[in-house]
Amino acid sequence: MNYDELTADHKDSLKELLNISMGRAACKLATMLSNEVTLTIPAVDMASPEELMEMFGDATQYYYTRQPFFGSMSGEVITQLTKKGGKTIAGNLLDLEEEDGIDTVDINCSILEVSNILSGASLRGLCEQIELDTRTQPPVMYSPEHHPIPSDKWSQAIILHVSFLVESASFETKTIICFAEDGFNVVVHALDEFI
């Protein structure tokens, strides 16, 4: 199935399911950060591998992580997070103040933790609701400009645009679920059953 065939009903169902999943992630983040976290309603787009590589932002402005998944379908989740607010998020997660010397290792560990929560919420939450069995591996830091995704690796990508607002730091995230082989068709079929 080409991404042009994803109907308005499919997109609406994805938004509804992901809104529930991301709401859970916002609650979990709020607990971890001891701060209120609010989020926008997810926007859903589709992209081919070539279009996906064109969507990645300036590496000086964003952190990226990759997290493989497998089970009823396989692929990987890529999360893009703004660097603005990274030190604040790390400080909140690690219970540190900026003057305590928050370094790159602290920030990366915190970004991986936040990414794991977000990707877990988006993918596992979606799969639970449409009854697909999927397991994820831990996320790793990723550099799109140094390791571009091969154009033949994924057939489709669902891009989820969600903004999280933390009382102490504002940052935006983009979660991209890339499907290998016929994984996209598995999701569309499951959405058809859901609708």
N, C-alpha and C positions, 0 to 999 in steps of 0.2 A: 504494500500500500504506500502510495506517495503522500507526503505531508499535505498536499493540496486536497486530499480526500478526507482529512480530519474535519468532521462537521462541526457546526456551531454547538450542537448538542453534546458532542464529545468534549469540546473545550469547556462548556458550562459545567459538565460533570467533573472534569479534572479540577476546575477552579473550586467547586464545592468540596470535593474530597480533600484537596490540598489545603484549603482554608482550615478544615478541621485538624489536619495533621500539623500544619504550621502553628495553629493556636496552641497545640500541645507543646510544641517546641518553645514557643514564647513563654509559656508557664514554667517550663524546665529551666530556661535561661534566666528568667526572673528570680527563681529560687537560687540558682548558682551564683548570680551576680548580686543578690540582695537588693535588687532594683526593679522598678516597674518596667516591663517590656511591652510595647505595643507593636502591631504590625499592620501593613496594608493588605488589602485583598490581593491574592496572587493574580498576576497576569500570565497567560500561557501563550507561547509562540512555538513554532517549529522551525528547524533548520537542517539543512544537509551538512555533511562534514566540512565542505568548503565554506558555506555560509557561516558555520560555527566559528571557524578560525578567524573570519573577518570581524566577528562580534567581540572578541576579547579586547579589553581596554588596555590602556597604557600600564605597563608593568610597574611603573613607579607609583601608580595610584592604587593598585590592587594586590591583594594576596589571592593565590589560587591553591586549591587542593583537589586531589583526585582520589576516588574511592571505588574500587571494583565491586561488582555484585554478581551473583550467580544464583541459580535455582530454576524456577519456572521460566526465567529469561535471564540473559546475561548482558553485561554492559558495564558502564561506569558512570558515577556521579561526579561532576566537576562543580565546585563551588567557588564563586568569585566574591570576595569581601573587600570593601574599601579599607585602605590603610588608615584613613582618618578615624581616630578613636581606638586604634589598635592597642596603644599603650594603656588607655583607660580600661579597656576590656580586660587586658592582661592583669592590670593592677587589681581590678575587682575580683577576677577569678582566683588570683593567687594571694589576695588580701595584702597587697603591697601599695605603697605610695610611690609616686614618681621619683621622689628623692631617695627611695630605697634602691634605685638603680635597676630599672626594668630593662633587660637586654633583649637581643634578638631571639635568643633561645626561649626566654619567657614568653615573648610575643608569639613565636611560632607554635609553642605548645598550646597556648591559649586559642590561637586560630584553629588549630587541629581539633581541639575540644569543641569549639563552637561549630565548626564545619561538620563534625561527627553528629552533633545534635540536629543540625539543619538537614543534612542529607538523610539521616536516619528518619527524621520526621517526614520528609518529602517522599522518599522511596518506600521505606517500610510501612509508613502510615497509609500510603496509597495502596500498596500490595495487600495489607491486612483488610482494607475495606472492600477490595474487589477480589479477595480470596486467591491471591497468588503467593506461592511460597518462594521467598527471596531472602538470601543471606548476604551480608556485606562484610568486606574486609576493612581494616582500619584505614583512615585517610592518610595521605602523604602530601607534603608540600609539592607544588607543581609550578613549572615555568613554561607557559605556552610558547614564548619566543624561542626558547632553547630546545623544547621537545614538542613540536607541532604534532597534532593528531594526524596519522596517515589517513589520506582521503578514502581509503578502502576499508578502514577499521570499523566504522559504525555506519549504519544505513540511515538512521534518523536520530534527531536529538529533540527532546522537549525542553524548552527553556522556561523556567519559572522565575518571574521577577517578583521579589518580595522585599519590602523595606521594613527593617526592624528599627524601632526607636527605643533606645535605652536612656533612661533619665540622665545618666552621666556622660553618655557618648552617643552620637548619631552615626549610624553606619548602614549601608545598603548591601544587600546580598543578591546574587543571581545564582540559582541552582539549575544545573543543566544535566538532564538525565539522557545519556547516550545509549542507544540500544544496539546490541550486536545481532547479526543474523536476522531472525524473524521476531525478535523481542517486541518491536513496536506493534506488530500485528497481534501479538498475544495481549498487549494492553488494550488495543482497540476492540478486540473481541470481548475482553472482560468488561470494558465500558459499555459495549452493546448489551451485555447481559444485565449490567447495572441499571441502564436507562430503561 
